[in-house]
């Protein structure tokens, strides 16, 4: 999947002549990628002294990067307790799924205008998910699943929407920390992903939207149930 990678828009913020701000954007991008790919887990402490040394930037630059991630909803900062990767609440999950419903359903309805290459990307993401499930590589399954939903939203053909949704995906990745049995969880969703992709390719957009709605409702409910059970994310 060389062309199917999660990428964030480094140019999303206004251009500036300040090298310090540019460095902060770069570091924020790299930390966001760590969250997207499951390397920074919910609740992980972000110590600016350690991170600034790891990334070769000043502590001020690292603090600016962490502030960006805080504004993005990926990090929380607490007085006298430093910064940590966000642990999602029920309300966070509900809001993420509200956004997903709006964007993903709109993208499916707009798919008649999408080039064939974008439809093939959706199918390729499902195929990659199936390969990762067969290999029981659950971290890569998580990533491939996000790529699948990103590919759906890209059919809206809006760079701004893509950049916004990529941050939603990073937040979504944090919800995966609540899942106790990655194998059991992902196998059952793969078949549903395949069904939605098949309906999409057949031009059955309303049926695809209906299946997606069932999918998102069930997924949201299961994650909220896990949060309510008192399970701690890992």
Beta strands, then each sheet from edge to edge (+ up, - down):
strand 1: 45-46
strand 2: 75-78
strand 3: 82-85
sheet 1: 1+ 3- 2+
end
